[in-house]
Amino acid sequence: MLSNTKAMLSRAQVSKQAVAAFNVYSLETVQAAVSAAEKAGQPVIIALGERYFGTVDVEGFAAMVKAIAAKSGVPVALHLDHAYEKQSVIRAIRSGFTSVMYDGSKFPLEENISITREIVSIAHMVDVAVEAEIGSLARGAFSDEEEGDGTLTDPQSAKQFVEATGVDFLAAAIGTVHGMYTGEPNINIGLLKQIREAVHVPLVLHGGSGTPDEVIRETIRNGICKINVNTEISMAAVSYLKSLHENAKTPHLSDVMSHMQGIMEESMEKFIRLFSE
């Protein structure tokens, strides 16, 4: 069933769990995410990034997700990830997304507040939840995200931002990266605790790929309610595709897509179960 993202994360906040948000860009990635969630008996968030708008028809994609969600026995939310343009947010809302992320983290705080407040006003008119970001994630290996400067979230700025904008959940930069770590992960749990004390909306962790399991558990214990995962799922699928070159027999595309979906599903299920422990 297609579900309200805000209600989904509010329940996760109460139960001290996190909902997996998987970045998707095709039928197979969507089906893998929903099937993995059904096997784990947990909700899931289907996240389409603005950066994929050039290759994914947004309206057709939304219709596909809603049709798959309608047949699912677990709650499924449809989320716009990392949108930098207001028109992208409006397009997603009109297509039936249940939440949107406006990323104004590159702007000074006051400008980020001003634009995000406008986005919140538009989205809340049709009961669509809004995620925003304070701070910025650096880009690690194998990521297709834009390069960030790695600025960590200031707790008092986060408090000011949430109160001034009315956002429904906040992405906190505490040392994770987009993609895979190129060195030892340095996640600032102490900072997360300060942010949790400063704001009361559900907190979001971007950069779930490659983050050690115990660190993930610790972030959830301290207020993270949504965790974004992209790169590690991509790597599992691409690794399978690379292995096909070692096989002299050329498989049919339908078999390739089916096997790739199964591999992504297995990887996604592990994350879902970890986040809901």
KEGUZA-893714 format. One line per 3 residues: their letters; for each residue x, y, z of N, C-alpha, C. Coordinates in Angstrom, 3 decimals, padded with zeros to 6 digits, m for minus. Atoms other than C-alpha are relative to their C-alpha. Layout:
BEGIN
A) X Y Z X Y Z X Y Z  ...;
END
This chain:
BEGIN
MLS) 000.832 m001.185 000.000 000.000 000.000 000.000 000.875 001.247 000.000  m000.752 m001.252 m000.002 001.213 003.530 m000.753 m000.316 000.737 001.295  000.192 m000.521 m001.344 001.747 005.185 002.621 000.614 001.383 000.156;
NTK) m000.491 m001.324 m000.341 002.366 008.613 004.104 001.388 m000.115 000.631  m001.374 000.125 m000.479 006.103 009.045 004.652 000.154 000.531 001.418  m000.122 m000.592 m001.334 005.734 011.285 007.702 m000.521 m000.950 001.069;
AML) 000.560 000.948 m000.969 003.498 008.776 009.485 000.913 m001.210 000.162  m000.912 001.145 m000.023 005.916 005.974 008.571 001.195 000.288 000.894  m001.182 m000.338 m000.779 008.886 007.792 010.104 m000.348 000.331 001.447;
SRA) 000.439 m000.263 m001.374 006.912 008.897 013.149 m000.111 m001.305 000.774  000.085 001.314 m000.651 006.210 005.247 013.922 001.399 m000.559 000.265  m001.376 000.472 m000.180 009.879 004.401 013.406 000.674 000.729 001.156;
QVS) m000.594 m000.783 m001.076 010.859 007.189 015.787 m000.447 m000.520 001.365  000.536 000.512 m001.254 008.621 005.818 018.518 000.613 m001.363 000.340  m000.512 001.361 m000.218 009.896 002.247 018.058 001.517 m000.086 m000.017;
KQA) m001.468 m000.057 000.077 013.555 003.372 017.742 000.534 m000.960 m001.067  m000.455 000.728 001.173 013.949 001.776 014.329 000.227 001.003 m001.121  m000.179 m000.858 001.169 014.861 003.151 010.916 m000.597 m000.689 m001.221;
VAA) 000.555 000.503 001.256 013.164 002.759 007.543 001.048 000.152 m001.094  m000.954 m000.052 001.112 015.342 001.914 004.547 m000.600 000.781 m001.159  000.386 m000.753 001.195 015.156 004.378 001.656 000.991 m000.364 m001.102;
FNV) m000.886 000.463 001.069 016.560 002.797 m001.495 m000.141 000.889 m001.226  000.023 m000.749 001.251 017.536 004.900 m004.481 m000.248 m000.964 m001.155  000.415 000.878 001.094 015.905 003.384 m007.549 m000.049 000.778 m001.304;
YSL) m000.025 m000.654 001.308 015.880 004.070 m011.282 m000.544 m000.912 m001.086  000.514 000.950 000.983 014.153 001.101 m012.951 m001.049 m000.886 000.643  000.983 000.958 m000.506 011.391 m001.490 m012.627 000.653 m001.009 000.933;
ETV) m000.658 001.047 m000.794 013.868 m004.053 m011.298 000.407 000.503 001.380  m000.405 m000.514 m001.305 015.177 m001.808 m008.534 m001.216 000.210 000.897  001.225 m000.178 m000.790 011.635 m000.961 m007.404 m000.528 m001.345 000.482;
QAA) 000.520 001.315 m000.379 010.502 m004.591 m007.450 000.896 m000.663 001.038  m000.924 000.576 m000.973 013.629 m005.659 m005.562 m000.237 000.599 001.377  000.194 m000.676 m001.285 013.024 m003.064 m002.828 m001.294 m000.433 000.669;
VSA) 001.297 000.367 m000.578 009.353 m003.907 m002.340 m000.013 m001.471 000.411  m000.053 001.420 m000.336 009.957 m007.658 m002.411 000.844 m000.239 001.251  m000.855 000.130 m001.182 012.784 m007.327 000.133 m000.742 000.449 001.250;
AEK) 000.777 m000.500 m001.136 010.512 m005.295 002.403 m001.078 m000.995 000.407  001.033 000.990 m000.304 007.764 m007.911 002.128 000.598 m001.204 000.720  m000.642 001.135 m000.650 010.184 m010.697 003.058 000.385 000.320 001.446;
AGQ) m000.392 m000.408 m001.352 011.356 m008.721 006.088 m001.193 000.448 000.832  001.185 m000.460 m000.707 007.832 m007.611 006.987 000.132 001.419 000.529  m000.262 m001.368 m000.432 008.906 m003.956 007.177 m000.372 000.998 m001.103;
PVI) 000.275 m001.032 001.016 007.989 m000.681 005.444 001.255 000.341 m000.783  m001.145 m000.385 000.824 010.213 000.711 002.712 m000.312 001.314 m000.702  000.137 m001.255 000.733 010.812 004.035 000.991 000.693 m000.141 m001.345;
IAL) m000.528 m000.003 001.363 011.275 004.158 m002.779 000.427 001.422 m000.315  m000.527 m001.351 000.166 013.519 007.152 m003.503 000.561 000.205 m001.405  m000.487 m000.372 001.334 014.029 008.711 m006.923 000.679 001.354 000.089;
GER) m000.741 m001.252 m000.062 016.719 011.380 m007.129 m000.261 000.889 m001.203  000.166 m000.960 001.097 016.347 014.519 m009.211 001.014 m000.257 m001.103  m001.054 000.210 000.997 019.605 013.553 m010.948 m000.383 m001.061 m001.032;
YFG) 000.435 001.025 000.945 017.744 010.666 m012.645 m001.147 000.467 m000.893  001.141 m000.482 000.783 015.025 012.852 m014.170 000.285 m000.024 m001.498  m000.334 000.002 001.424 016.914 012.905 m017.476 m000.185 m001.346 m000.661;
TVD) 000.126 001.343 000.565 016.587 009.140 m017.919 m001.244 m000.740 000.482  001.200 000.640 m000.540 013.447 008.309 m015.902 m001.192 000.936 m000.181  001.224 m000.782 000.144 009.985 009.541 m016.878 m000.703 000.040 001.363;
VEG) 000.442 m000.114 m001.387 008.799 010.862 m013.510 m001.455 m000.418 000.167  001.422 000.313 m000.120 005.065 010.591 m014.122 m000.255 m001.490 m000.206  000.143 001.440 000.233 005.329 007.081 m015.559 000.579 m000.812 001.133;
FAA) m000.639 000.687 m001.125 007.671 006.054 m012.763 m000.919 m000.001 001.221  000.897 m000.095 m001.158 005.269 007.296 m010.091 m001.193 m000.922 m000.159  001.150 000.886 000.245 002.371 005.434 m011.697 000.394 m001.460 000.220;
MVK) m000.490 001.370 m000.175 004.460 002.242 m011.743 000.144 m000.337 001.483  m000.203 000.251 m001.425 005.439 002.548 m008.067 m001.337 m000.110 000.720  001.304 000.042 m000.663 001.859 003.268 m007.027 m000.726 m001.307 m000.302;
AIA) 000.639 001.269 000.363 000.632 000.182 m008.904 000.632 m001.164 000.774  m000.692 001.052 m000.746 003.285 m002.030 m007.263 m000.326 000.103 001.488  000.304 m000.216 m001.415 002.617 m000.491 m003.842 m001.407 m000.460 000.347;
AKS) 001.400 000.369 m000.247 m001.132 m001.127 m004.180 m000.158 m001.499 000.228  000.080 001.455 m000.161 m000.458 m004.874 m004.336 000.861 m000.510 001.150  m000.929 000.419 m001.046 002.079 m004.916 m001.519 m000.699 m000.109 001.350;
GVP) 000.542 000.173 m001.343 001.313 m006.133 001.984 000.717 000.828 001.047  m000.717 m000.865 m000.942 003.758 m003.652 003.578 m000.111 001.450 m000.473  000.058 m001.413 000.396 003.721 000.161 003.623 001.155 000.381 m000.916;
VAL) m000.998 m000.460 000.966 005.549 001.720 000.663 m000.178 001.502 m000.182  000.042 m001.444 000.223 006.390 005.433 000.450 000.807 000.332 m001.256  m000.663 m000.444 001.227 007.495 007.305 m002.673 000.602 001.373 000.257;
HLD) m000.738 m001.177 m000.467 010.146 009.928 m002.024 000.868 000.595 m001.107  m000.915 m000.702 000.897 011.943 012.552 m004.116 001.276 000.311 000.775  m001.273 m000.152 m000.701 015.621 012.538 m003.138 000.833 001.108 m000.631;
HAY) m000.952 m001.032 000.434 018.051 015.484 m003.364 m000.488 000.793 m001.215  000.466 m000.922 001.045 016.049 017.966 m005.429 000.575 001.381 000.275  m000.602 m001.328 m000.131 017.739 021.299 m006.058 m000.843 001.079 m000.674;
EKQ) 000.852 m000.933 000.731 015.059 022.879 m008.244 m001.438 m000.095 000.494  001.385 m000.020 m000.474 011.606 023.953 m007.067 m000.926 m000.712 m000.983  000.863 000.621 000.999 010.092 022.764 m010.338 000.032 m001.522 000.100;
SVI) m000.083 001.451 m000.186 011.348 019.223 m009.670 m000.893 m000.441 001.151  000.853 000.298 m001.148 009.594 019.272 m006.299 m001.468 000.040 m000.410  001.391 m000.133 000.440 006.351 020.470 m007.872 m000.391 m001.156 m000.923;
RAI) 000.278 001.116 000.916 006.584 017.817 m010.586 m000.221 m001.296 000.770  000.145 001.208 m000.812 007.047 015.074 m007.995 m001.321 000.018 000.772  001.252 m000.117 m000.754 004.129 016.348 m005.901 m001.191 m000.286 m000.916;
RSG) 001.100 000.218 000.945 001.843 016.431 m008.937 m000.084 m001.450 m000.450  m000.025 001.400 000.440 002.916 012.870 m009.789 m000.435 m000.962 001.097  000.485 000.853 m001.081 001.833 011.554 m006.387 001.048 m000.474 000.981;
FTS) m001.008 000.351 m000.996 005.076 011.364 m004.388 m000.543 000.341 001.386  000.506 m000.235 m001.353 004.360 011.103 m000.661 000.934 000.857 000.842  m000.929 m000.909 m000.671 007.420 013.115 000.363 001.035 000.485 m001.004;
VMY) m001.016 m000.584 000.881 010.076 015.330 m001.202 001.151 000.517 000.850  m001.149 m000.618 m000.659 013.570 016.405 m000.258 000.473 001.178 m000.831  m000.640 m001.149 000.630 014.635 019.906 m001.105 001.360 000.178 000.651;
DGS) m001.366 m000.111 m000.506 018.410 020.198 m000.736 000.554 001.388 m000.303  m000.563 m001.340 000.128 019.438 023.798 m000.174 001.255 000.162 000.835  m001.147 m000.019 m000.913 022.495 022.859 001.865 001.188 000.799 m000.543;
KFP) m001.114 m000.763 000.567 024.818 024.664 m000.556 m000.133 001.487 000.271  000.247 m001.424 m000.235 023.244 027.997 000.366 000.315 000.376 001.448  m000.099 m000.464 m001.388 023.913 030.127 003.471 m001.290 m000.328 000.747;
LEE) 001.124 000.464 m000.799 021.572 029.218 006.332 m001.271 000.793 m000.254  001.206 m000.816 000.164 019.157 032.131 005.917 m000.649 m000.227 m001.362  000.547 000.246 001.336 018.774 031.501 002.179 m000.605 m001.395 m000.075;
NIS) 000.532 001.360 m000.058 018.292 027.773 002.777 m001.347 000.005 000.715  001.253 m000.103 m000.742 015.608 028.607 005.339 m001.097 000.604 m000.863  000.997 m000.707 000.800 013.815 030.998 002.984 m000.584 m000.880 m001.105;
ITR) 000.471 000.840 001.109 013.633 028.593 000.029 m000.727 m001.225 000.539  000.617 001.207 m000.555 012.857 025.542 002.161 m001.369 000.309 000.582  001.299 m000.391 m000.542 010.030 027.399 003.934 m001.057 000.070 m001.113;
EIV) 000.929 m000.073 001.130 008.439 028.051 000.541 m000.379 m001.401 m000.489  000.262 001.379 000.419 008.790 024.378 m000.446 m000.958 m000.678 000.977  000.863 000.590 m001.025 007.197 023.297 002.838 m001.432 000.511 m000.153;
SIA) 001.329 m000.586 000.166 004.290 025.681 002.281 m000.753 m000.643 m001.163  000.622 000.613 001.185 003.620 024.204 m001.167 m000.363 m001.457 000.281  000.204 001.438 m000.207 003.996 020.562 m000.132 m001.079 m000.286 001.037;
HMV) 000.959 000.253 m001.064 001.942 020.782 003.044 m001.445 000.283 m000.419  001.360 m000.254 000.481 m001.046 022.106 001.098 m000.665 m001.275 m000.509  000.538 001.266 000.516 m001.430 018.587 m000.349 000.492 m001.191 000.824;
DVA) m000.371 001.046 m000.958 m000.226 016.603 002.693 001.225 m000.795 m000.450  m001.264 000.618 000.386 003.217 015.865 001.238 001.074 000.455 000.987  m001.032 m000.307 m000.985 006.062 015.684 003.767 001.268 000.510 m000.679;
VEA) m001.220 m000.599 000.549 009.342 017.552 003.293 001.210 m000.357 000.859  m001.312 000.214 m000.606 012.914 016.540 004.088 000.932 001.100 m000.482  m001.007 m000.982 000.393 015.746 019.056 004.089 001.322 m000.370 000.649;
EIG) m001.340 000.355 m000.470 019.449 019.081 004.886 000.748 001.223 000.493  m000.930 m000.995 m000.530 021.806 021.115 007.043 001.359 m000.684 000.086  m001.295 000.663 000.118 025.471 020.406 006.454 000.101 m000.650 m001.362;
SLA) m000.216 000.572 001.329 026.856 018.444 003.543 000.874 m001.251 000.091  m000.791 001.234 000.036 028.190 014.947 002.800 001.055 000.085 m001.095  m001.019 000.155 001.031 031.471 014.440 001.001 m000.350 m001.205 m000.870;
RGA) 000.257 001.123 000.891 031.441 012.053 m001.950 001.132 m001.009 000.098  m000.969 001.069 m000.077 033.167 008.716 m001.469 000.164 m000.692 m001.347  m000.231 000.767 001.225 034.008 006.012 m004.014 m001.298 m000.568 m000.550;
FSD) 001.088 000.660 000.721 031.552 004.661 m006.603 m001.342 000.720 000.139  001.244 m000.750 m000.156 028.981 007.396 m005.950 m000.307 000.804 m001.256  000.394 m000.871 001.107 026.977 009.278 m008.567 m000.612 001.301 000.519;
EEE) 000.506 m001.236 m000.589 026.030 012.081 m006.161 000.933 001.165 m000.328  m000.841 m001.174 000.150 027.267 015.644 m006.470 001.004 000.076 001.151  m001.043 m000.143 m001.021 030.423 016.505 m004.551 m000.453 000.975 001.072;
GDG) 000.288 m000.884 m001.113 029.767 017.945 m001.083 001.285 000.356 000.715  m001.229 m000.436 m000.664 032.197 019.737 001.195 000.226 m000.673 001.347  m000.188 000.742 m001.234 031.666 017.476 004.205 m000.245 000.800 001.268;
TLT) 000.293 m000.814 m001.179 030.490 020.261 006.535 m001.003 m000.716 000.901  000.887 000.682 m000.932 028.946 018.701 009.640 m001.130 000.928 000.460  001.169 m000.767 m000.422 025.555 019.799 010.947 000.237 000.647 001.357;
DPQ) m000.069 m000.717 m001.271 025.591 022.455 013.657 m001.342 m000.139 000.717  001.271 000.245 m000.695 022.948 021.543 016.287 m000.885 001.232 000.147  000.813 m001.196 m000.183 021.823 025.112 016.945 m000.540 000.526 m001.333;
SAK) 000.498 m000.365 001.334 021.569 025.858 013.229 m001.135 m000.929 m000.405  001.066 000.968 000.288 019.507 022.681 012.897 m001.280 000.386 000.719  001.162 m000.420 m000.784 017.178 023.870 015.652 m000.668 001.211 m000.635;
QFV) 000.531 m001.209 000.639 016.782 027.282 014.027 m000.677 m000.341 m001.318  000.510 000.371 001.314 016.225 025.705 010.629 m001.352 m000.707 000.103  001.242 000.765 m000.148 013.537 023.243 011.754 m001.136 000.899 000.475;
EAT) 001.045 m000.884 m000.532 011.639 025.863 013.741 m000.453 001.030 m001.023  000.331 m001.050 000.968 011.775 028.418 010.926 m000.682 m000.531 m001.253  000.522 000.535 001.261 010.823 026.097 008.062 m001.204 m000.920 000.168;
GVD) 001.074 000.975 m000.180 008.467 023.490 009.550 000.222 m001.286 m000.762  m000.285 001.255 000.699 010.219 020.604 007.780 m000.419 m001.186 000.857  000.510 001.187 m000.689 008.991 017.128 008.659 001.106 m000.931 000.459;
FLA) m001.166 000.757 m000.441 012.392 015.404 008.865 001.261 000.646 m000.556  m001.225 m000.729 000.286 015.988 016.535 008.736 001.161 m000.954 m000.235  m001.209 000.764 000.288 019.078 015.026 007.115 001.165 000.636 000.748;
AAI) m001.093 m000.500 m000.827 021.988 015.354 009.537 001.333 m000.505 m000.540  m001.344 000.371 000.450 025.606 015.368 008.353 000.871 m000.237 001.220  m000.779 000.348 m001.194 027.614 013.514 011.008 001.271 m000.778 m000.354;
GTV) m001.251 000.644 000.390 030.517 012.122 008.993 m000.123 m001.135 m000.998  000.154 001.000 001.054 029.006 009.595 006.591 000.304 000.648 m001.353  m000.282 m000.517 001.340 029.724 009.934 002.859 m000.995 m000.597 m000.984;
HGM) 000.744 000.584 001.111 027.791 009.440 m000.341 000.929 m000.965 m000.720  m000.863 000.996 000.625 029.180 006.209 m001.777 000.715 m000.823 001.059  m000.768 000.851 m000.905 031.811 003.966 m000.176 001.161 000.799 000.599;
YTG) m001.092 m000.695 m000.676 034.395 005.162 002.336 001.340 m000.359 m000.651  m001.335 000.237 000.536 037.934 005.570 001.035 001.022 m000.160 001.126  m000.834 000.206 m001.178 039.359 005.425 004.570 m000.868 m000.535 001.123;
EPN) 000.751 000.470 m001.163 038.217 004.515 008.065 m001.180 000.943 000.252  001.152 m000.857 m000.290 034.653 005.775 008.720 000.175 000.733 001.328  m000.113 m000.808 m001.220 034.593 008.596 011.280 m001.351 000.658 000.257;
INI) 001.371 m000.451 m000.216 030.978 008.962 012.380 m000.108 000.610 001.393  000.026 m000.750 m001.244 030.346 011.548 015.091 m001.323 m000.233 000.735  001.218 000.320 m000.740 027.750 009.951 017.386 m000.297 001.072 001.045;
GLL) 000.201 m001.076 m000.970 028.288 012.673 019.985 m000.730 001.181 m000.618  000.681 m001.086 000.706 027.234 015.277 017.428 m001.450 m000.374 m000.272  001.371 000.458 000.239 024.184 013.199 016.522 m000.851 000.170 001.257;
KQI) 000.740 m000.148 m001.252 023.142 013.181 020.184 m000.356 001.465 000.251  000.276 m001.427 m000.170 023.421 016.981 020.289 m001.105 000.471 m000.941  001.042 m000.364 000.968 021.309 017.310 017.144 m001.342 m000.539 000.461;
REA) 001.236 000.615 m000.492 018.733 014.918 018.605 m000.598 000.820 001.141  000.481 m000.816 m001.105 018.495 017.096 021.716 m000.529 001.348 m000.481  000.377 m001.333 000.494 018.125 020.251 019.623 m001.289 m000.010 m000.812;
VHV) 001.202 000.075 000.844 015.364 019.065 017.267 m000.773 m001.272 000.322  000.848 001.137 m000.355 012.462 016.681 017.626 m000.626 m000.708 m001.211  000.501 000.690 001.188 011.575 015.790 014.040 000.872 m001.228 m000.260;
PLV) m000.826 001.161 000.353 012.756 012.403 012.698 001.259 000.421 m000.757  m001.278 m000.310 000.639 016.393 012.473 011.616 000.321 m001.031 m001.072  m000.327 000.827 001.159 017.739 011.061 008.350 001.509 m000.120 m000.137;
LHG) m001.414 000.245 000.252 021.120 009.481 007.653 000.196 m000.300 m001.478  m000.405 000.280 001.376 022.425 009.767 004.109 001.366 m000.682 000.049  m001.284 000.684 000.031 025.300 007.474 003.199 000.019 m001.278 000.815;
GSG) 000.050 001.259 m000.725 024.237 004.096 004.558 000.976 m001.043 m000.522  m000.901 000.994 000.596 026.502 002.168 002.183 001.365 000.014 000.669  m001.338 000.122 m000.559 029.686 000.873 003.767 000.139 000.382 001.457;
TPD) m000.061 m000.385 m001.411 028.837 002.168 007.233 m000.101 m001.262 000.860  000.001 001.234 m000.816 029.649 m000.532 009.846 m001.341 m000.215 000.705  001.309 000.335 m000.583 026.612 m002.346 011.259 m000.177 000.585 001.398;
EVI) 000.148 m000.490 m001.369 027.304 m001.374 014.864 m000.155 001.518 000.030  000.173 m001.452 000.095 027.615 002.276 013.865 m001.427 000.312 m000.424  001.390 m000.168 000.416 024.285 001.995 012.070 m000.935 m000.167 001.195;
RET) 000.857 000.233 m001.175 022.705 000.537 015.211 000.077 001.167 000.983  m000.188 m001.106 m000.935 024.176 003.343 017.308 m000.709 001.265 m000.491  000.703 m001.177 000.520 022.782 006.033 015.002 m001.505 m000.141 000.195;
IRN) 001.436 000.227 m000.182 019.333 004.463 015.201 m000.383 000.179 001.466  000.269 m000.178 m001.440 019.521 004.338 018.996 m000.030 001.476 000.376  m000.089 m001.423 m000.321 020.218 008.073 018.890 m000.792 000.884 m000.970;
GIC) 000.963 m000.855 000.685 017.409 009.256 016.665 m000.117 m000.100 m001.506  000.129 000.148 001.453 018.032 008.241 013.045 m001.196 m000.901 m000.302  001.238 000.733 000.314 014.684 007.091 011.585 m000.107 m000.401 m001.468;
KIN) m000.004 000.315 001.433 015.449 006.914 007.847 001.460 m000.055 m000.446  m001.375 000.152 000.471 018.634 005.647 006.212 m000.010 m000.239 m001.503  m000.068 000.109 001.452 019.411 006.140 002.529 001.104 m000.966 m000.420;
VNT) m000.973 000.964 000.525 021.164 003.339 000.649 m000.077 000.007 m001.521  m000.044 000.008 001.460 022.273 003.461 m002.972 001.200 m000.795 m000.512  m001.211 000.508 000.641 025.887 002.626 m003.794 000.217 m001.493 000.217;
EIS) m000.278 001.414 m000.277 026.156 m000.765 m002.092 m000.918 m000.917 m000.813  000.921 000.775 000.831 023.090 m002.012 m003.990 000.477 000.018 m001.447  m000.543 m000.130 001.351 024.531 m000.687 m007.243 001.210 m000.897 m000.205;
MAA) m001.217 000.808 000.123 027.846 m002.413 m006.587 m000.310 m001.485 m000.088  000.384 001.416 000.050 026.142 m005.768 m005.968 m000.500 m000.363 m001.391  000.545 000.265 001.334 024.277 m005.509 m009.286 001.094 000.061 m001.068;
VSY) m001.061 m000.155 001.000 027.286 m004.289 m011.264 001.007 m001.143 000.092  m000.905 001.134 m000.174 029.468 m007.047 m009.789 m000.536 m001.223 m000.732  000.616 001.121 000.730 026.999 m009.591 m011.159 000.167 000.195 m001.509;
LKS) m000.119 m000.256 001.437 027.053 m007.921 m014.591 001.437 m000.240 m000.479  m001.406 000.216 000.363 030.863 m007.974 m014.625 000.327 m001.489 m000.075  m000.273 001.441 m000.012 030.823 m011.701 m013.823 m000.475 m000.675 m001.282;
LHE) 000.505 000.590 001.239 028.883 m012.348 m017.025 001.075 m000.049 m001.079  m001.072 m000.023 000.994 031.998 m011.473 m019.023 000.892 m001.233 000.114  m000.814 001.194 m000.202 033.683 m014.530 m017.536 m000.691 m001.251 m000.519;
NAK) 000.785 001.132 000.499 030.945 m016.759 m018.957 m000.055 000.072 m001.526  m000.043 m000.001 001.472 031.365 m017.740 m022.604 m001.395 000.035 m000.610  001.364 000.030 000.511 027.621 m018.219 m022.982 m000.664 001.358 000.207;
TPH) 000.687 m001.286 m000.094 025.651 m015.067 m023.735 m001.438 m000.214 000.473  001.351 000.216 m000.516 022.508 m014.995 m021.564 m001.010 000.920 m000.671  001.055 m000.868 000.502 019.178 m013.544 m022.606 m000.180 001.164 000.971;
LSD) 000.144 m001.191 m000.837 018.533 m010.017 m021.337 m001.029 m000.208 001.114  001.033 000.216 m001.015 015.397 m011.160 m019.504 000.561 m000.769 001.192  m000.623 000.750 m001.085 017.467 m013.643 m017.488 000.975 000.879 000.788;
VMS) m000.943 m000.904 m000.660 020.113 m011.016 m016.771 m000.737 000.912 000.976  000.745 m000.928 m000.843 017.530 m008.577 m015.417 m000.617 m000.710 001.200  000.609 000.765 m001.083 015.819 m011.260 m013.352 001.025 m000.353 001.070;
HMQ) m001.051 000.348 m000.954 019.063 m012.447 m011.748 000.521 001.236 000.727  m000.486 m001.231 m000.616 020.204 m008.882 m011.131 m000.992 000.498 001.051  001.019 m000.400 m000.976 016.919 m008.098 m009.393 000.111 m000.839 001.269;
GIM) m000.127 000.877 m001.148 017.374 m011.106 m007.139 001.198 000.351 000.867  m001.206 m000.379 m000.745 020.888 m010.019 m006.167 m000.236 001.298 000.774  000.301 m001.260 m000.693 019.710 m006.482 m005.333 m000.963 m000.238 001.150;
EES) 000.987 000.302 m001.041 016.786 m007.874 m003.358 000.669 m000.597 001.233  m000.705 000.623 m001.120 019.083 m010.002 m001.216 000.783 001.035 000.797  m000.770 m001.046 m000.666 021.315 m007.024 m000.452 m000.916 000.963 000.736;
MEK) 000.947 m000.920 m000.627 018.342 m004.768 000.302 m000.619 m000.594 001.262  000.631 000.640 m001.156 016.783 m007.287 002.676 000.924 000.045 001.218  m000.953 m000.058 m001.114 019.950 m007.344 004.783 m000.051 001.371 000.673;
FIR) 000.085 m001.343 m000.570 019.742 m003.569 005.215 m001.304 000.192 000.766  001.305 m000.167 m000.646 016.039 m003.634 006.053 m000.026 m000.688 001.356  000.000 000.742 m001.272 016.528 m006.265 008.735 000.924 000.654 001.017;
LFS) m000.926 m000.699 m000.900 019.521 m004.398 010.201 m000.669 001.246 000.579  000.601 m001.256 m000.447 017.578 m001.134 010.387 m001.191 m000.216 000.947  001.210 000.242 m000.794 014.575 m002.768 012.079 000.235 m000.911 001.204;
E) m000.311 000.871 m001.148 016.382 m004.788 014.759 m000.563 000.555 001.304;
END
